[in-house]
Amino acid sequence: MKINPYGNIQNIYRKSIEKQQPKGDVSKKRDQLEISTTAKLMQQETRIATERKEKVEALKAKIDSGEYKVNAQDVAKKFYEFWNE
């Protein structure tokens, strides 16, 4: 007589796998993305955004042409005010 102690364990493992696997026709769900109306409004360009773009473009043009000069004292003053508030 041969005794195999691992036979029952394999059987139990196989049964648990069969329970986990879905049987029959399972409808597959797809991911869906919905953007709220508030988020859509936030994505629209505002007056401030367009003014900011114009200002940035003007600064870029000045930097490229070499006309833009940085006032070191104003920069230092702003840093000082920021860190000492």
C-alpha positions in Angstrom: 0.0 0.0 0.0 1.4 3.4 -1.0 0.6 6.5 1.0 0.7 9.8 -0.8 0.0 12.6 1.7 0.1 15.3 -0.9 -2.8 14.1 -3.0 -5.5 15.8 -1.0 -3.7 19.1 -0.9 -3.4 19.2 -4.7 -7.1 18.4 -5.0 -8.1 21.3 -2.7 -5.8 23.7 -4.6 -7.3 22.7 -7.9 -10.8 23.2 -6.6 -10.0 26.6 -5.2 -8.6 27.7 -8.6 -11.7 26.4 -10.4 -13.9 28.5 -8.0 -11.9 31.7 -8.7 -12.1 31.4 -12.5 -15.4 32.8 -13.9 -17.6 30.4 -15.7 -19.9 31.1 -18.6 -20.4 34.4 -20.4 -19.1 37.3 -18.4 -19.6 40.8 -20.0 -16.4 42.8 -20.1 -16.6 46.3 -18.8 -14.6 49.0 -20.4 -12.9 51.9 -18.7 -14.8 55.2 -19.1 -13.7 58.8 -18.6 -16.2 61.5 -17.8 -15.2 65.1 -17.4 -17.5 67.3 -15.3 -18.8 70.6 -16.5 -16.8 72.4 -13.9 -13.6 70.8 -15.2 -14.6 71.7 -18.8 -15.0 75.3 -17.7 -11.6 75.3 -16.0 -10.0 74.1 -19.2 -11.3 77.0 -21.2 -9.0 80.0 -21.6 -9.8 82.9 -19.5 -8.9 86.6 -20.0 -6.1 86.3 -17.5 -4.6 83.3 -19.3 -4.6 85.1 -22.7 -3.0 88.3 -21.1 -0.4 86.1 -19.4 0.4 84.4 -22.7 0.8 87.8 -24.4 3.1 89.1 -21.6 5.2 85.9 -21.8 5.6 86.2 -25.5 6.6 89.9 -25.2 9.2 88.9 -22.6 10.5 86.1 -24.7 10.9 88.5 -27.7 12.8 91.0 -25.5 15.1 88.3 -24.2 15.8 87.0 -27.7 16.6 90.5 -29.0 18.8 91.3 -25.9 16.6 94.3 -24.8 15.5 92.7 -21.5 17.5 94.0 -18.5 17.1 92.6 -15.0 17.2 95.2 -12.1 19.2 93.3 -9.5 18.1 95.7 -6.7 14.4 95.0 -7.4 15.0 91.3 -7.4 16.9 91.4 -4.1 14.2 93.6 -2.6 11.5 91.1 -3.6 13.5 88.2 -2.2 14.0 90.0 1.0 10.3 90.9 1.3 9.3 87.3 0.6 11.6 85.7 3.2 10.9 88.2 5.9 7.2 88.3 5.9 
